[in-house]
Amino acid sequence: MSLQPMPLDDRVAVSGQLTAADMKDVAAAGYVAVVNNRPDGEATFGQPRTADLQRAAAAAGLVFLDLPFSGPRASPDQVKALAGLLAEREGKVLAYCKSGMRSALLWGAASIAAGKSLDEVLGAAARAGQNLDQVGELMVALAQASRA
Protein backbone atom coordinates (compact mmCIF):
# COMPACT_ATOMS: atom_id res chain seq x y z
CA MET A 1 0.00 0.00 0.00
CA SER A 2 1.32 3.45 -0.82
CA LEU A 3 -0.09 4.85 2.46
CA GLN A 4 -0.14 3.58 6.01
CA PRO A 5 -3.65 3.13 7.42
CA MET A 6 -4.30 4.99 10.68
CA PRO A 7 -6.45 2.78 12.96
CA LEU A 8 -9.35 4.50 14.70
CA ASP A 9 -10.57 1.38 16.48
CA ASP A 10 -10.22 -2.39 16.13
CA ARG A 11 -12.18 -2.40 12.85
CA VAL A 12 -11.85 0.94 11.12
CA ALA A 13 -8.78 2.73 9.82
CA VAL A 14 -8.44 5.83 7.67
CA SER A 15 -5.91 6.92 5.08
CA GLY A 16 -5.22 9.49 2.45
CA GLN A 17 -6.00 8.88 -1.21
CA LEU A 18 -5.73 5.27 -2.33
CA THR A 19 -4.94 4.15 -5.86
CA ALA A 20 -6.27 1.24 -7.88
CA ALA A 21 -2.93 -0.51 -7.38
CA ASP A 22 -3.40 -0.27 -3.59
CA MET A 23 -6.56 -2.39 -3.54
CA LYS A 24 -4.75 -5.76 -3.65
CA ASP A 25 -2.55 -4.65 -0.75
CA VAL A 26 -5.61 -3.43 1.18
CA ALA A 27 -7.21 -6.87 0.81
CA ALA A 28 -3.94 -8.61 1.70
CA ALA A 29 -3.77 -6.51 4.88
CA GLY A 30 -7.06 -8.08 5.98
CA TYR A 31 -9.55 -5.38 5.08
CA VAL A 32 -12.92 -6.48 3.69
CA ALA A 33 -14.27 -3.09 2.63
CA VAL A 34 -13.10 0.30 1.39
CA VAL A 35 -15.07 3.52 1.89
CA ASN A 36 -14.45 6.48 -0.42
CA ASN A 37 -15.09 9.91 1.10
CA ARG A 38 -13.46 11.96 -1.67
CA PRO A 39 -15.53 13.37 -4.56
CA ASP A 40 -14.30 12.82 -8.11
CA GLY A 41 -12.55 15.88 -9.53
CA GLU A 42 -11.57 17.35 -6.18
CA ALA A 43 -7.94 17.56 -7.32
CA THR A 44 -7.11 19.25 -10.59
CA PHE A 45 -4.85 16.34 -11.60
CA GLY A 46 -3.55 13.07 -10.24
CA GLN A 47 -6.66 11.95 -8.38
CA PRO A 48 -7.86 8.47 -9.40
CA ARG A 49 -11.42 8.22 -10.66
CA THR A 50 -13.88 6.55 -8.31
CA ALA A 51 -15.05 4.13 -11.01
CA ASP A 52 -11.48 2.87 -11.48
CA LEU A 53 -11.03 2.44 -7.74
CA GLN A 54 -14.35 0.64 -7.46
CA ARG A 55 -13.36 -1.83 -10.21
CA ALA A 56 -9.98 -2.47 -8.60
CA ALA A 57 -11.61 -3.00 -5.20
CA ALA A 58 -14.09 -5.51 -6.66
CA ALA A 59 -11.27 -7.35 -8.44
CA ALA A 60 -9.46 -7.60 -5.09
CA GLY A 61 -12.59 -8.99 -3.42
CA LEU A 62 -13.36 -5.83 -1.45
CA VAL A 63 -16.72 -4.19 -0.85
CA PHE A 64 -16.56 -0.57 -2.07
CA LEU A 65 -18.85 2.02 -0.49
CA ASP A 66 -18.89 5.41 -2.23
CA LEU A 67 -19.75 8.19 0.26
CA PRO A 68 -18.00 11.31 -1.07
CA PHE A 69 -18.35 14.74 0.52
CA SER A 70 -16.43 18.01 0.55
CA GLY A 71 -15.05 19.62 3.68
CA PRO A 72 -17.00 18.74 6.81
CA ARG A 73 -20.30 18.44 4.90
CA ALA A 74 -21.21 14.83 5.53
CA SER A 75 -24.90 13.98 5.57
CA PRO A 76 -26.94 11.94 8.04
CA ASP A 77 -27.58 9.44 5.21
CA GLN A 78 -23.83 8.94 4.80
CA VAL A 79 -23.52 8.34 8.55
CA LYS A 80 -26.32 5.75 8.29
CA ALA A 81 -24.62 4.09 5.31
CA LEU A 82 -21.29 3.71 7.12
CA ALA A 83 -23.03 2.52 10.29
CA GLY A 84 -24.96 0.00 8.17
CA LEU A 85 -21.78 -1.34 6.60
CA LEU A 86 -20.19 -1.76 10.02
CA ALA A 87 -23.30 -3.44 11.44
CA GLU A 88 -23.92 -5.78 8.51
CA ARG A 89 -20.39 -6.84 7.61
CA GLU A 90 -17.71 -8.31 9.83
CA GLY A 91 -14.08 -7.46 9.29
CA LYS A 92 -11.86 -4.45 8.92
CA VAL A 93 -12.82 -1.36 6.93
CA LEU A 94 -10.46 1.20 5.40
CA ALA A 95 -11.96 4.62 4.70
CA TYR A 96 -10.08 7.22 2.68
CA CYS A 97 -10.21 10.80 1.48
CA LYS A 98 -7.38 13.24 0.78
CA SER A 99 -5.82 13.07 4.27
CA GLY A 100 -8.09 10.81 6.34
CA MET A 101 -9.78 13.70 8.14
CA ARG A 102 -13.20 13.47 6.43
CA SER A 103 -13.16 9.72 6.83
CA ALA A 104 -12.41 10.11 10.54
CA LEU A 105 -15.25 12.63 10.86
CA LEU A 106 -17.73 10.22 9.27
CA TRP A 107 -16.50 7.34 11.45
CA GLY A 108 -16.82 9.61 14.50
CA ALA A 109 -20.44 10.47 13.73
CA ALA A 110 -21.29 6.81 13.09
CA SER A 111 -19.54 5.80 16.31
CA ILE A 112 -21.43 8.39 18.33
CA ALA A 113 -24.68 7.21 16.73
CA ALA A 114 -23.74 3.68 17.87
CA GLY A 115 -23.23 4.80 21.46
CA LYS A 116 -19.63 5.99 21.83
CA SER A 117 -19.09 9.24 23.65
CA LEU A 118 -17.66 12.30 21.94
CA ASP A 119 -14.62 12.07 24.23
CA GLU A 120 -14.00 8.46 23.17
CA VAL A 121 -14.22 9.45 19.49
CA LEU A 122 -11.95 12.48 19.88
CA GLY A 123 -9.39 10.41 21.79
CA ALA A 124 -9.34 7.60 19.24
CA ALA A 125 -9.04 10.06 16.37
CA ALA A 126 -6.18 11.88 18.09
CA ARG A 127 -4.30 8.59 18.58
CA ALA A 128 -4.68 8.06 14.81
CA GLY A 129 -3.25 11.51 14.10
CA GLN A 130 -6.62 13.13 13.32
CA ASN A 131 -7.67 16.20 15.33
CA LEU A 132 -11.46 16.31 15.27
CA ASP A 133 -11.88 18.85 18.09
CA GLN A 134 -13.22 21.52 15.71
CA VAL A 135 -15.96 19.21 14.38
CA GLY A 136 -17.10 17.62 17.64
CA GLU A 137 -20.46 19.38 17.70
CA LEU A 138 -20.99 18.57 14.03
CA MET A 139 -20.35 14.85 14.64
CA VAL A 140 -22.85 14.85 17.52
CA ALA A 141 -25.46 16.62 15.34
CA LEU A 142 -24.87 14.19 12.44
CA ALA A 143 -25.17 11.24 14.82
CA GLN A 144 -28.46 12.54 16.19
CA ALA A 145 -29.85 13.30 12.73
CA SER A 146 -28.86 9.85 11.47
CA ARG A 147 -30.96 8.24 14.23
CA ALA A 148 -34.05 10.32 13.38
LUMVOTOR-54495 format. One record per residue (C-alpha): residue number from 1; residue in three letters; chain; x, y, z. Coordinates in Angstrom, 2 decimals, decimal comma. Layout:
% LUMVOTOR-54495
> i|aa|ch|c1|c2|c3
> NUM|ala|A|X|Y|Z $
...
% end
This chain:
% LUMVOTOR-54495
> i|aa|ch|c1|c2|c3
> 1|met|A|0,00|0,00|0,00 $
> 2|ser|A|1,32|3,45|-0,82 $
> 3|leu|A|-0,09|4,85|2,46 $
> 4|gln|A|-0,14|3,58|6,01 $
> 5|pro|A|-3,65|3,13|7,42 $
> 6|met|A|-4,30|4,99|10,68 $
> 7|pro|A|-6,45|2,78|12,96 $
> 8|leu|A|-9,35|4,50|14,70 $
> 9|asp|A|-10,57|1,38|16,48 $
> 10|asp|A|-10,22|-2,39|16,13 $
> 11|arg|A|-12,18|-2,40|12,85 $
> 12|val|A|-11,85|0,94|11,12 $
> 13|ala|A|-8,78|2,73|9,82 $
> 14|val|A|-8,44|5,83|7,67 $
> 15|ser|A|-5,91|6,92|5,08 $
> 16|gly|A|-5,22|9,49|2,45 $
> 17|gln|A|-6,00|8,88|-1,21 $
> 18|leu|A|-5,73|5,27|-2,33 $
> 19|thr|A|-4,94|4,15|-5,86 $
> 20|ala|A|-6,27|1,24|-7,88 $
> 21|ala|A|-2,93|-0,51|-7,38 $
> 22|asp|A|-3,40|-0,27|-3,59 $
> 23|met|A|-6,56|-2,39|-3,54 $
> 24|lys|A|-4,75|-5,76|-3,65 $
> 25|asp|A|-2,55|-4,65|-0,75 $
> 26|val|A|-5,61|-3,43|1,18 $
> 27|ala|A|-7,21|-6,87|0,81 $
> 28|ala|A|-3,94|-8,61|1,70 $
> 29|ala|A|-3,77|-6,51|4,88 $
> 30|gly|A|-7,06|-8,08|5,98 $
> 31|tyr|A|-9,55|-5,38|5,08 $
> 32|val|A|-12,92|-6,48|3,69 $
> 33|ala|A|-14,27|-3,09|2,63 $
> 34|val|A|-13,10|0,30|1,39 $
> 35|val|A|-15,07|3,52|1,89 $
> 36|asn|A|-14,45|6,48|-0,42 $
> 37|asn|A|-15,09|9,91|1,10 $
> 38|arg|A|-13,46|11,96|-1,67 $
> 39|pro|A|-15,53|13,37|-4,56 $
> 40|asp|A|-14,30|12,82|-8,11 $
> 41|gly|A|-12,55|15,88|-9,53 $
> 42|glu|A|-11,57|17,35|-6,18 $
> 43|ala|A|-7,94|17,56|-7,32 $
> 44|thr|A|-7,11|19,25|-10,59 $
> 45|phe|A|-4,85|16,34|-11,60 $
> 46|gly|A|-3,55|13,07|-10,24 $
> 47|gln|A|-6,66|11,95|-8,38 $
> 48|pro|A|-7,86|8,47|-9,40 $
> 49|arg|A|-11,42|8,22|-10,66 $
> 50|thr|A|-13,88|6,55|-8,31 $
> 51|ala|A|-15,05|4,13|-11,01 $
> 52|asp|A|-11,48|2,87|-11,48 $
> 53|leu|A|-11,03|2,44|-7,74 $
> 54|gln|A|-14,35|0,64|-7,46 $
> 55|arg|A|-13,36|-1,83|-10,21 $
> 56|ala|A|-9,98|-2,47|-8,60 $
> 57|ala|A|-11,61|-3,00|-5,20 $
> 58|ala|A|-14,09|-5,51|-6,66 $
> 59|ala|A|-11,27|-7,35|-8,44 $
> 60|ala|A|-9,46|-7,60|-5,09 $
> 61|gly|A|-12,59|-8,99|-3,42 $
> 62|leu|A|-13,36|-5,83|-1,45 $
> 63|val|A|-16,72|-4,19|-0,85 $
> 64|phe|A|-16,56|-0,57|-2,07 $
> 65|leu|A|-18,85|2,02|-0,49 $
> 66|asp|A|-18,89|5,41|-2,23 $
> 67|leu|A|-19,75|8,19|0,26 $
> 68|pro|A|-18,00|11,31|-1,07 $
> 69|phe|A|-18,35|14,74|0,52 $
> 70|ser|A|-16,43|18,01|0,55 $
> 71|gly|A|-15,05|19,62|3,68 $
> 72|pro|A|-17,00|18,74|6,81 $
> 73|arg|A|-20,30|18,44|4,90 $
> 74|ala|A|-21,21|14,83|5,53 $
> 75|ser|A|-24,90|13,98|5,57 $
> 76|pro|A|-26,94|11,94|8,04 $
> 77|asp|A|-27,58|9,44|5,21 $
> 78|gln|A|-23,83|8,94|4,80 $
> 79|val|A|-23,52|8,34|8,55 $
> 80|lys|A|-26,32|5,75|8,29 $
> 81|ala|A|-24,62|4,09|5,31 $
> 82|leu|A|-21,29|3,71|7,12 $
> 83|ala|A|-23,03|2,52|10,29 $
> 84|gly|A|-24,96|0,00|8,17 $
> 85|leu|A|-21,78|-1,34|6,60 $
> 86|leu|A|-20,19|-1,76|10,02 $
> 87|ala|A|-23,30|-3,44|11,44 $
> 88|glu|A|-23,92|-5,78|8,51 $
> 89|arg|A|-20,39|-6,84|7,61 $
> 90|glu|A|-17,71|-8,31|9,83 $
> 91|gly|A|-14,08|-7,46|9,29 $
> 92|lys|A|-11,86|-4,45|8,92 $
> 93|val|A|-12,82|-1,36|6,93 $
> 94|leu|A|-10,46|1,20|5,40 $
> 95|ala|A|-11,96|4,62|4,70 $
> 96|tyr|A|-10,08|7,22|2,68 $
> 97|cys|A|-10,21|10,80|1,48 $
> 98|lys|A|-7,38|13,24|0,78 $
> 99|ser|A|-5,82|13,07|4,27 $
> 100|gly|A|-8,09|10,81|6,34 $
> 101|met|A|-9,78|13,70|8,14 $
> 102|arg|A|-13,20|13,47|6,43 $
> 103|ser|A|-13,16|9,72|6,83 $
> 104|ala|A|-12,41|10,11|10,54 $
> 105|leu|A|-15,25|12,63|10,86 $
> 106|leu|A|-17,73|10,22|9,27 $
> 107|trp|A|-16,50|7,34|11,45 $
> 108|gly|A|-16,82|9,61|14,50 $
> 109|ala|A|-20,44|10,47|13,73 $
> 110|ala|A|-21,29|6,81|13,09 $
> 111|ser|A|-19,54|5,80|16,31 $
> 112|ile|A|-21,43|8,39|18,33 $
> 113|ala|A|-24,68|7,21|16,73 $
> 114|ala|A|-23,74|3,68|17,87 $
> 115|gly|A|-23,23|4,80|21,46 $
> 116|lys|A|-19,63|5,99|21,83 $
> 117|ser|A|-19,09|9,24|23,65 $
> 118|leu|A|-17,66|12,30|21,94 $
> 119|asp|A|-14,62|12,07|24,23 $
> 120|glu|A|-14,00|8,46|23,17 $
> 121|val|A|-14,22|9,45|19,49 $
> 122|leu|A|-11,95|12,48|19,88 $
> 123|gly|A|-9,39|10,41|21,79 $
> 124|ala|A|-9,34|7,60|19,24 $
> 125|ala|A|-9,04|10,06|16,37 $
> 126|ala|A|-6,18|11,88|18,09 $
> 127|arg|A|-4,30|8,59|18,58 $
> 128|ala|A|-4,68|8,06|14,81 $
> 129|gly|A|-3,25|11,51|14,10 $
> 130|gln|A|-6,62|13,13|13,32 $
> 131|asn|A|-7,67|16,20|15,33 $
> 132|leu|A|-11,46|16,31|15,27 $
> 133|asp|A|-11,88|18,85|18,09 $
> 134|gln|A|-13,22|21,52|15,71 $
> 135|val|A|-15,96|19,21|14,38 $
> 136|gly|A|-17,10|17,62|17,64 $
> 137|glu|A|-20,46|19,38|17,70 $
> 138|leu|A|-20,99|18,57|14,03 $
> 139|met|A|-20,35|14,85|14,64 $
> 140|val|A|-22,85|14,85|17,52 $
> 141|ala|A|-25,46|16,62|15,34 $
> 142|leu|A|-24,87|14,19|12,44 $
> 143|ala|A|-25,17|11,24|14,82 $
> 144|gln|A|-28,46|12,54|16,19 $
> 145|ala|A|-29,85|13,30|12,73 $
> 146|ser|A|-28,86|9,85|11,47 $
> 147|arg|A|-30,96|8,24|14,23 $
> 148|ala|A|-34,05|10,32|13,38 $
% end
